[in-house]
Amino acid sequence: MLLVAALWLASPHAAPAPVALVSIQGAIGPATADFVSRSLERAAKEGAPLVVLRLDTPGGLDSSMRDIIRDILASPVPVAAWVGPSGARAASAGTFILYASHIAAMAPATNLGAASPVAIGGSPEAGKPDSGGKDANKGTAPLGDTMMRKVTNDASAYIRSLAQLRGRNANWAERAVREAVSLSATEAKKIKVIDLVAESVPALLAALDGRSVEAAGVKRTLAVSDAQVSNIEPDWRTRVLSVITNPSVAYLMILVGIYALIFEFTNPGLILPGVVGAICILIAMYAFQLLPVNYAGLALLLLGIAFMVAEVWITSHGALAVGGLAAFVVGSVMLLDTDVPQFEIPYALIGGVTAASATFLFLLLGMLVRSRRRPVVSGREELIGAPGEALEDIAGEGWARVHGERWRVRTRAPLKRGQALRVAAIDGLVLEVTHAPEDSTGR
C-alpha cells in the first residue's frame, strides 16, 4: 500500500508546486533584499516553476538593489518581474530589477524609468555637458562633476549589460540612467523594454505558459497557466529588520544607547541604563552596517556628544557646549550617505533631538551651578564654622557640644564652661575650635 502511494506521488498526476508571488512595495532597502533572497531560496527548495516579483517601488539603495539582482541572476528558478497592479511604478532601482529578471512584464497604466543616480551634495550643474567656457581648456573638472560622471557611467554600463543579457532595449535603458526618461507599459512593450503587458498575475501566467526560459544555465519550458499561486509574506525577521534599518529608528537607537551608558557611568550600580544602552548600541551598529553610513558623520556625532558631556565637568564658558552642538548637527546631517528620501534622516528629527540635547545640557549645567553655590549641609565640611558650647573648662583639649553632639575639641586659648566657640578645623575625630562671641548663633 505504501509503495502504491509513493508511486502515485511520484507520478505526473501529483500536484505541481505553486508559483511563488513575492511583493516588493515601497523603497528598496536591506530588509527588502533579505526578504527577496530568502524567498528565492524557499522557491528553489519547494521546486516552484516560477517566481513572480510584484513591483511597486520608487527606487531605493544601490547596494540593496545589486544584492537583489545578484540573487535573481543566480536563481535556478525563473523570475518574472511584474509591475502591478495598475497605478504602480518601477522607478530607479525598480527599473534595474525589471531588466535583470528573466521575464519583464507590466500592468496597464504603470510606468518605469527615471533611473538616474543623484550625486550626494552635488551641485545642480553636475552632470551637464561642458559648456566650453574658460575651464574647458584646463583639462580638469570640478570634483562633483567628476564623481557624478563616474556614478552615471557605472550605472549606465550596469543596466546596459543587463539589457544585453536579457535581449532587451539597451539604448533606452541607458537613456533611463543618463536622461531620467520614463515609459508607460504600452510604450515599453512597443520598443522591447519589456516582454509583455498583463492585467493581473493570472493573466501573466496564462501569457507565459509554454514559453522557454533559461535560468542558471538550464533551459526549461514554463507550464504555469493552471498553476496555483502561493503568496510569500514577510516574516517576523523581515519586519524586525525593516524597523531597525529605518534610518530614524537607527539614529534614535544609537543616541538612546549613548545617553543611557553615560547615565550608567555617572550613576554606577543602576544596571538597567547600562543594559538598555548596550543593547541599543549593538542594534544600531547592526543597522548601520547594512545602511550606507558616512563614518565621518558618525565620528562627528559621537564627538559632539563627547563635547557636550565634557562641558558638564570642565569649565569652558560654553565653548565645549556650542562646539558639541555644532558637531552633533553636522554629524547627524552627514550620517547617511544616500540620496534616497526614504533613507535620509528627517531634518525635523535632527532639530528636535538637538533641541532636546541642548535643553538637557543647559538644565544640567544650571543645576550644577546652583548646587555649587549652596552652602554645604552635610559631611565633615559642614562642621567648619559651626557654632558650639564648651561643656567644661578647657585648657588644651576637652569636651564641647556642636550640633547637639559631644565632640572632643582642641583650643589654643583657654575656654570656660558654657562659653561659645566656633569650629575652625577638623583633625581626625578632634575639632579645633576658637573663641566665639556669646551671642553667636550662625556661622
Secondary structure, 3 states (H helix, E strand, C coil): CHHHHHHHHHCCCCCCCCEEEEEEECCECHHHHHHHHHHHHHHHHHCCCCEEEEEEECCECHHHHHHHHHHHHHCCCCEEEEECCCCCEEECHHHHHHHHCCEEEECCCCEEECCCCCCCCCCCCCCCCCCCCHHHHCCCCCHHHHHHHHHHHHHHHHHHHHHHHHCCCHHHHHHHHHCCCEEEHHHHHHCCCCCEECCCHHHHHHHHCCCEEEECCEEEECCCCCCCEEEECCCHHHHHHHHHCCHHHHHHHHHHHHHHHHHHHHCCCCCHHHHHHHHHHHHHHHHHHHCCECHHHHHHHHHHHHHHHHHHHCCCCCHHHHHHHHHHHHHHHHCECCCCHHHCCCHHHHHHHHHHHHHHHHHHHHHHHHHHHCCCCCCHHHHCCCEEEECCCECCEEEEEECCEEEEEECCCCECCCCEEEEEEEECCEEEEEECCCCCCCC
